[in-house]
């Protein structure tokens, strides 16, 4: 029984570390996209000609990951409805997807922390370094789900710890 519990804890710990990497990657992606969006807005606001604005929009669409076929459709859509507002919506949708991924990773970490800390292992708590790993997410202002999941994650972990370290 103990061998099974040790194996289960080792797997959970490995998954937590994987999820930490996912969190770091999503936070990095969000920051990069935010910088790209800011750059796009600055350039778009300075552009005078409609051809220049259209090129900036297509370039930003490509930056957001649009493939060749979608870019061709975007170019055709300029005459009907396509413009800056469509790019803003795409950017916001991408950011929302990343924020949902952050919340999902935190939910999974929450479950795994419960498994890992079921043995009340202080060394394991120190190795996980949960507080420092999720600390940047306390300051995330765009999405309240993310902050809520950080608090839930830490609350679950703290409940599992012995009173002397809480």
Protein Blocks (a to p, Z undefined) as FASTA:
>chain_A
ZZmmmmmmmmmmmmmmmmmmmmmmmmmmmmmmmmmmmmmmmmmmmpmbfklmmmmmmmmm
mmnopafklmmmmmmmmmmmgcfklmmmmmmmmmmmmmmmmmmmmmmmmmmmmmmmmnop
aklmmmnommmmmmmmmmpmkbmklmmmmmmmmmmmmmmpcfklZZ
